[in-house]
Amino acid sequence: MTIELAVIGGGNMGAALIGGLLDGGVVDATTLAVVEPMPARRTELVELFPSIVVADTIPPCSAAVLAVKPPTIPEVAAAAAAAGAQRLLSVAAGVTTATIRDAVGDGPAVLRTMPNTPALVRQGVSALCGAPGTTDDDLAWAESILGAVGLVVRVAESQIDAVTGLTGSGPAYVFLVAEALADAGVTAGLARATAEQMVTQLLVGSAALLAAEGVANGGAAGLRAKVTSPGGTTAAGLRALEQGAVRAAFIEAVAAATERSRELGAG
């Protein structure tokens, strides 16, 4: 039986996609394979996903997800195309669809995505684009895969670097905020374990509130205004953050990460 989908690369992102696909019933387990060259990792994958094919080389397949390191993408894409893949979806940062197209020729549809690490808990956000000639059916196919681990947004490939700087690197920014808030709680007199537990729930709850009520309340700015009483404690805290140029620092962080993504893509 020809494999319907081969996930090439059994690291964290590849495993997250497989888990989402299986849990969501997106593909039949008997037609799904993961390709992983490292023996120890293959053993782990067999234990994690006993119902799918775990291989060390690419089997005959109809489509493939390329979840390997960026420098190996052209070689792996060519091998997947040689194995029969008619659709290729790359999750590698900085590798353009033109680079992949050069490696595989005009046969397979070539798509590119930038997911982020919350995909590991099925709460990711993935930007998706396709090479020239990609059809709506090709994009819908890729969306069905990425949708198993979170939100999918179609963008132009020229916007992928900005996505990398915003949501690709964004989890690290949020974790830094969590770290800083916990430190602040300790400075204010809380035990560290207590502060970290409370900050974690603060972020979970605030994100849930933004998702549920943001549109109806003018987005993040509207919700911020609703919890900021004139002359109150929140207003004092926000004034200190603005004096510390926190907003500008986030804008500069995203710009710096975006530029670095462009540099990596340029080789």
C-alpha positions as CSV (number, residue, x, y, z in Angstrom):
1,M,0.0,0.0,0.0
2,T,1.3,3.4,-0.9
3,I,1.7,5.7,2.0
4,E,-0.8,8.6,1.8
5,L,1.4,11.0,3.9
6,A,5.0,10.6,5.0
7,V,6.2,12.9,7.7
8,I,9.9,13.2,7.2
9,G,11.6,14.0,10.5
10,G,10.4,12.6,13.8
11,G,11.5,15.5,16.0
12,N,9.1,17.6,18.2
13,M,7.3,19.3,15.3
14,G,6.9,16.1,13.2
15,A,5.7,14.2,16.2
16,A,3.2,17.0,17.1
17,L,1.8,16.9,13.6
18,I,1.4,13.1,13.7
19,G,-0.3,13.2,17.1
20,G,-2.7,15.8,15.9
21,L,-3.5,14.0,12.6
22,L,-4.2,10.7,14.5
23,D,-6.3,12.3,17.2
24,G,-8.3,14.3,14.7
25,G,-8.8,11.4,12.3
26,V,-7.4,13.5,9.5
27,V,-5.6,10.5,7.9
28,D,-5.9,6.7,8.3
29,A,-3.2,5.5,10.6
30,T,-2.4,2.7,8.1
31,T,-1.5,5.2,5.4
32,L,0.7,7.4,7.6
33,A,4.4,7.1,8.0
34,V,7.2,8.9,9.9
35,V,10.7,8.8,8.5
36,E,13.5,9.1,11.1
37,P,17.2,8.2,10.5
38,M,18.2,8.1,14.2
39,P,17.6,4.6,15.6
40,A,17.0,5.7,19.2
41,R,14.4,8.2,18.1
42,R,12.7,5.6,15.8
43,T,12.3,3.4,18.9
44,E,10.6,6.2,20.7
45,L,8.3,6.9,17.8
46,V,7.3,3.2,17.6
47,E,6.3,3.4,21.2
48,L,4.4,6.7,20.7
49,F,2.7,5.8,17.5
50,P,2.4,2.0,17.3
51,S,-0.3,2.1,14.6
52,I,1.8,3.9,11.9
53,V,4.8,3.0,9.8
54,V,8.1,4.1,11.3
55,A,10.9,3.9,8.7
56,D,14.5,5.0,8.2
57,T,14.0,5.8,4.5
58,I,11.3,7.5,2.6
59,P,8.7,4.9,1.4
60,P,6.5,5.3,-1.7
61,C,4.1,8.1,-0.8
62,S,1.5,10.4,-2.2
63,A,2.5,13.5,-0.2
64,A,5.2,14.5,2.4
65,V,5.8,16.9,5.2
66,L,9.4,18.0,5.3
67,A,10.2,18.5,9.0
68,V,14.0,18.3,8.9
69,K,16.7,20.9,9.4
70,P,16.8,23.7,6.8
71,P,20.1,22.8,5.2
72,T,18.8,19.3,4.3
73,I,15.5,20.4,2.8
74,P,16.5,20.4,-0.9
75,E,18.0,16.9,-0.7
76,V,15.0,15.5,1.3
77,A,12.5,17.2,-0.9
78,A,14.1,15.7,-4.0
79,A,14.1,12.3,-2.3
80,A,10.4,12.6,-1.4
81,A,9.5,13.6,-5.0
82,A,11.4,10.6,-6.3
83,A,9.3,8.5,-3.9
84,G,6.2,9.7,-5.6
85,A,5.1,12.6,-3.5
86,Q,2.9,15.0,-5.4
87,R,2.6,17.5,-2.6
88,L,5.4,18.8,-0.4
89,L,4.9,20.9,2.7
90,S,8.0,22.3,4.3
91,V,8.1,23.4,8.0
92,A,11.7,24.6,7.8
93,A,12.5,28.2,8.6
94,G,14.2,30.3,5.9
95,V,13.9,27.9,3.0
96,T,11.9,29.4,0.2
97,T,9.5,27.6,-2.1
98,A,11.8,28.6,-5.0
99,T,14.7,26.7,-3.4
100,I,12.5,23.6,-3.0
101,R,11.2,24.0,-6.5
102,D,14.7,24.1,-7.8
103,A,15.4,20.8,-6.1
104,V,12.2,18.9,-7.2
105,G,11.4,20.5,-10.6
106,D,7.9,21.3,-11.8
107,G,6.1,18.1,-10.7
108,P,5.0,18.3,-7.0
109,A,3.0,21.1,-5.5
110,V,5.3,23.0,-3.1
111,L,4.0,24.6,0.1
112,R,5.7,26.3,3.0
113,T,4.6,26.9,6.6
114,M,5.9,28.6,9.7
115,P,4.4,26.9,12.7
116,N,5.3,27.7,16.3
117,T,6.0,25.5,19.4
118,P,2.5,25.7,21.0
119,A,1.6,23.2,18.2
120,L,3.1,20.7,20.6
121,V,0.0,21.1,22.7
122,R,-2.4,21.6,19.7
123,Q,-2.6,25.3,20.3
124,G,-0.2,26.5,17.6
125,V,-0.5,29.1,14.9
126,S,0.8,28.3,11.4
127,A,1.3,30.6,8.5
128,L,0.9,28.9,5.1
129,C,1.9,29.9,1.6
130,G,2.4,28.1,-1.7
131,A,4.7,28.3,-4.7
132,P,3.4,29.8,-7.9
133,G,0.9,27.4,-9.4
134,T,-0.3,26.1,-6.1
135,T,-4.0,25.4,-6.2
136,D,-6.7,25.9,-3.6
137,D,-7.0,22.2,-3.3
138,D,-3.2,22.1,-2.4
139,L,-3.7,24.8,0.2
140,A,-6.7,23.1,1.6
141,W,-4.7,19.9,1.9
142,A,-2.0,21.7,3.8
143,E,-4.6,23.4,6.0
144,S,-6.1,20.0,7.0
145,I,-2.7,18.9,8.2
146,L,-1.7,22.0,10.1
147,G,-5.2,22.5,11.4
148,A,-4.7,19.4,13.5
149,V,-2.3,21.4,15.8
150,G,-3.9,24.8,15.8
151,L,-4.9,27.9,13.8
152,V,-3.8,28.2,10.1
153,V,-3.5,31.5,8.3
154,R,-2.8,31.9,4.6
155,V,-0.2,34.6,3.8
156,A,2.0,35.7,0.9
157,E,5.4,34.2,1.0
158,S,6.8,37.7,1.2
159,Q,5.2,37.9,4.7
160,I,6.7,34.6,6.1
161,D,9.7,36.4,7.6
162,A,7.4,38.7,9.5
163,V,5.4,35.7,10.7
164,T,8.6,34.1,11.9
165,G,9.5,37.3,13.8
166,L,6.0,37.5,15.4
167,T,4.4,34.2,16.1
168,G,7.4,31.9,15.3
169,S,9.6,33.6,17.8
170,G,6.6,34.9,19.8
171,P,6.5,32.0,22.4
172,A,9.9,33.0,23.6
173,Y,8.7,36.6,24.1
174,V,5.8,35.4,26.1
175,F,8.0,33.1,28.2
176,L,10.3,36.0,29.0
177,V,7.2,38.0,30.1
178,A,6.2,35.1,32.3
179,E,9.7,34.9,33.8
180,A,9.8,38.6,34.4
181,L,6.4,38.7,36.1
182,A,7.4,35.8,38.4
183,D,10.5,37.6,39.3
184,A,8.4,40.7,40.0
185,G,6.1,38.7,42.2
186,V,9.1,37.4,44.2
187,T,10.4,40.9,44.6
188,A,7.0,42.0,45.9
189,G,7.2,39.3,48.6
190,L,5.6,36.1,47.1
191,A,7.2,32.7,47.2
192,R,8.6,31.8,43.7
193,A,6.5,28.6,43.4
194,T,3.4,30.6,44.2
195,A,4.3,33.4,41.8
196,E,5.1,31.1,38.9
197,Q,1.8,29.2,39.4
198,M,-0.2,32.4,39.5
199,V,1.6,33.9,36.4
200,T,1.0,30.7,34.4
201,Q,-2.7,30.9,35.1
202,L,-2.7,34.7,34.5
203,L,-1.4,34.1,31.0
204,V,-3.8,31.1,30.3
205,G,-6.8,33.1,31.6
206,S,-5.9,36.3,29.8
207,A,-5.4,34.5,26.5
208,A,-8.7,32.7,26.9
209,L,-10.5,36.0,27.7
210,L,-8.9,37.7,24.7
211,A,-10.0,34.8,22.4
212,A,-13.5,34.8,23.8
213,E,-14.2,38.4,24.3
214,G,-11.6,40.4,22.3
215,V,-13.6,41.0,19.1
216,A,-16.6,42.2,21.0
217,N,-14.5,44.6,23.1
218,G,-12.2,46.2,20.7
219,G,-9.4,43.6,20.8
220,A,-6.5,43.6,23.2
221,A,-6.6,47.4,23.6
222,G,-10.2,47.4,24.5
223,L,-9.8,44.7,27.1
224,R,-6.8,46.5,28.6
225,A,-8.9,49.7,28.9
226,K,-11.7,47.8,30.6
227,V,-9.4,46.6,33.4
228,T,-7.7,50.0,33.8
229,S,-9.5,52.3,36.2
230,P,-8.4,56.0,36.2
231,G,-5.9,56.6,38.9
232,G,-5.9,52.9,39.9
233,T,-3.3,50.3,40.5
234,T,-3.4,49.0,36.9
235,A,-3.0,52.5,35.5
236,A,0.1,52.9,37.7
237,G,1.6,49.7,36.5
238,L,0.9,50.4,32.9
239,R,2.5,53.9,33.2
240,A,5.7,52.3,34.5
241,L,5.7,49.8,31.5
242,E,5.2,52.7,29.0
243,Q,8.0,54.6,30.7
244,G,10.2,51.6,30.3
245,A,9.4,51.5,26.6
246,V,8.1,47.9,26.8
247,R,5.8,48.4,23.8
248,A,8.7,49.8,21.7
249,A,10.9,46.9,22.9
250,F,8.4,44.3,21.6
251,I,8.2,46.1,18.2
252,E,12.0,46.1,18.0
253,A,12.1,42.5,18.9
254,V,9.8,41.4,16.2
255,A,11.6,43.6,13.7
256,A,15.0,42.1,14.7
257,A,13.7,38.6,14.4
258,T,12.1,39.3,11.0
259,E,15.3,40.7,9.7
260,R,17.3,37.7,10.9
261,S,14.8,35.4,9.2
262,R,15.4,37.3,5.9
263,E,19.2,36.9,6.4
264,L,18.8,33.2,6.9
265,G,16.6,32.9,3.9
266,A,19.2,34.7,1.8
267,G,21.8,32.2,2.7
